[in-house]
Amino acid sequence: MTGLYQAQRAMRNMRRAAIQRGVVAILDVGTSKIACLVLKFDGGVAAREDGLGSMAGQSQFRVIGAATTRSRGVRFGEIDAIPETERAIRTAVQAAQKMAQTRVDHVIACFAGARPRSYGLAGEITLPAGQVSEQDVGRVLAACDVPDFGESREVLHAHPVNFAIDHRSGMNDPRGHVGNRLAADMHLVTIDTPAVQNLLYCIKRCDLELAGLASSAYVSGISALVEDEQELGAASIDMGGGSTGISVFIKKHMIFTDAVRLGGDHVTADISKGFHVPMSVAERIKTYHGGVFATGMDDREMIEIGADCGDWDKDRRTVSRTELIGIIRPRVEEILEEARAMLDAAGFDQLPSQQIVLTGGASQLPGLDGLAARILGQNVRLGRPLRVQGLPQAATGPAFSSIVGLSLFAAHPQDEWWDFEIPAERYPARSLRRAVKWFRDNW
């Protein structure tokens, strides 16, 4: 158990130290692009005093460096070819450092894929002193019954989402309250070990220290959902290049996450196969002419899909926009149908508000929100990331939701299980004793 617990605590301390020094890098390792921001923090970390979820206080930051590069060696949001991904990460980080005119040693990273799985856990303890102390919060979190999620999976997030004292539920911070029994609900996210091992290895090869890890679906939700949506209940669907991440929030906590191993690159691949053109040409056609609803006009709108093979007829080929939409729409429908099945399995229809927000680079297809509203049967809107001081204009679109959300996560992380002192004798029975060999090996 102590492997994961200590490693996550070490990362938290590293993040705090990096913020006190004033500079930290934020890295989004995606299937289509690798993005890096360098954040400058003004002042140290404020004392943690206003309850759970405010671990970093209100640290103010601004972006002083930003860079993106084409991703290489990443498939389905997971690293496939380590040397290529390492070169791409190095390129993005060095370009961001050059713009920021400062060296960065610590990086906080997010990634999609890795087959995330959600668990809802509950624990309960008696309060011998009749009042909740910090140690009691650690004890009740340790009392949560951790499931046996398998040898090759690790815990990525472990958020306390609700506390109850006796019969009073819905508390964010129970410390200081009087009662006899304390209960807690915790949301646990597990991921495949190899996916994170590979990312850890790449970052280490780039001479960077890892100061935090997060799920792209989670941080996209943080930046794309507005405050009342996070409070009342909403789902964020982050449509990336290689995978589509889904996260559900209520009362400002993520309570469910999952991922569909399909994304915008699959749409591009369909166009490439359907029209017999290279992926680069297919991407251009999708970007400039793509859509999901065909009208009568689209039969007459011809798109030139020229090639460079030297054959005059082949180089001057054209297709109608209706044909293009006929290729794009089935794949987009498949992604949305998979997302709907996951939301149904999560009981999303039980939430008081059922807003759905589409974000990520692949959400920019014209008409996608209308198609999503038909398939998902809910209120759907397109989400852009929140404004962050110093963010370049080029990085304010939906494709940058996850990296902006990761910046907010870095500055104001939600409390997790390892932020509390867990009494040694109270470690869960199955616990996570054999969980993080990869962390132990790398620290």
Secondary structure, 3 states (H helix, E strand, C coil): CHHHHHHHHHHHHHHHHHHHHCEEEEEEECCCEEEEEEEEEECCCCCCCCCCCCCCCCCEEEEEEEEEEECCCEECCEECCHHHHHHHHHHHHHHHHHHHCCCCCEEEEEECCCCCEEEEEEEEEECCCCECCHHHHHHHHHCCCCCCCCCCEEEEEEEEEEEEECCEEEECCCCCCECCEEEEEEEEEEEEHHHHHHHHHHHHHCCCEEEEEEEHHHHHHHHHCCHHHHHHCEEEEEECCCCEEEEEEECCEEEEEEEECCCHHHHHHHHHHHHCCCHHHHHHHHHHHCCCCCCHHHHCCEEECCCCCCCHHHHCCEEEHHHHHHHHHHHHHHHHHHHHHHHHHCCHHHCCCCEEEEECHHHHCCCHHHHHHHHHCCCEEECCCCCCCCCCHHHCCHHHHHHHHHHHHHHCCCCCHHHCCCCHHHCCCCCCCCCCHHHHHHC
